[in-house]
Amino acid sequence: MKSRGRLFVLAVSIPIIAFAVIGGFMGNAMAAKQDSYQYLRIFEDVVTRILNDYVEEPKIDDVMAGAMHGLADGLDPDSAYLTAQQTKSHEQNESAGGGQTGIELTRQYYLRVIAARDGSPAAKAGLQPGDYIRAIDGQSTRDTTVFQGMRLLRGKPGTTVRLTVLRGNAVEPHDVQIVREALSAAPVRGRMVATDTGYLRIAEFSKTTSDELRSEAAALRKSGATRFIVDLRGTAFGDIDAGLGAARLFVPSGTLAFRQERGKEREPVAAASGDGALNMPVAVLTDLGTSGAAEIFAAALKDNKRGSLIGERTLGRAGQQKLVRLPDGSSLLLTHLTYLTPGGAPIHEKGVTPDVAVEQPDVEFGDALPTPDKTLEKALEHLTSLAKAA
């Protein structure tokens, strides 16, 4: 190898080795280490070939940025490689402005919509869980990370962003213009759906959700509710601790969830004295857009036999990320902690299975959801059957 190539390989191997150690190549003692070194040798060969044999003088910065992004792509969608500039922006909590579209994203070949928050510009535009965003303002999302995509969606209130959206098996995508807005936390909303059944819609888990749930539930009980339906369909927004706090209202004792970090004993999150104020029968509505705090809430109720899940399997996005700085100023955004159900089953990248499966209807772009709501009807039937069996 030429001396320039050797020096370059040495320079770029430092962050690669850091990635290998931090990110997960090294699992179990010497065998994993040997595998890591094998991959590093292959990486060295690839860099050498590019430096010496590619038809043109390669732009090394571009080549290495692509390699780093490629390593992170092998992890979960929420983990990412950040350039030095992206790292600086992340640490300073910089954003493109206070305007949002109300979309939560994951990644599956392209960027994919987890959910569009109730009342948001994206919801008004008709976006639904599972929609693929093929381009943002004409820029393909094929190689766009979730971190980058979320930043591209933000901007000053009143500005527009153009999304190229593909739904289901449709051949032709739709171009959708969305006007960004300043969004506030979505409140809990309640209403009666039967003479004895209250309906609670949680679109987002925030620090006020538990108090709002308590207040709405009290109002519904005054209206005759003796049982509740909690709707978490398309709920992908909010803080996990807020989701656990809301679960405490329904679960009087036992384990709410487990936190799991690599190489450590799993840490239980337990109900405390005074929890379980809402002790009526509960059905929880879920779908593919039920994510994060919402699916941890759902799992807490299901495994503690405080609520039945009706609908579809949840997304499986129950992790927390940390920023790991690399020597050149770039960084890795790594999922370092995940949550398990009270029964010890993984939620992250697995999801939570409903007790009663009901598929969400396929809706053509621009069409309204069909009525009646089959998932809501099934929940009412399920609660009635439980009451008869009691």
Buried (B, 14 or more C-beta within 10 A) or exposed (E): BEEEBEEBBEEBBEBBBBBBEBBBBBEEEEEBBEBBEEBBEEBBEEBBEBBEEEEEEBEBEEBBBEBBBEBBBEBBBBBBBBBEEBBEBBEEEEEBEEBBBBBBBBBEEBBBBBBBBBBBBBBEBBBBBBBBBBBBEEEEBEEBBBBBBBBBBBBEEEEEBEBBBBBEEEEEBBEBEBBBBEBEBBBBBBEBBBEBBBBBBBBBBBEBBBEBBBBBBBBBBEEEBBBBBBBBBBBBBBBBEBBBBBBBBBBBEBBBBBBBEEEEEEEBBEBEEEBBBBEBBBBBBBBBBBBBBBBBBBBBBBBBEBBBBBBBBBBBBBBBBEEBBBEBEBBBBBBBBBBBBBEEEBBBBBBBBBBBEBEBEEBEBEEEEEEEBBBBEBBBEBBBEEEEEE
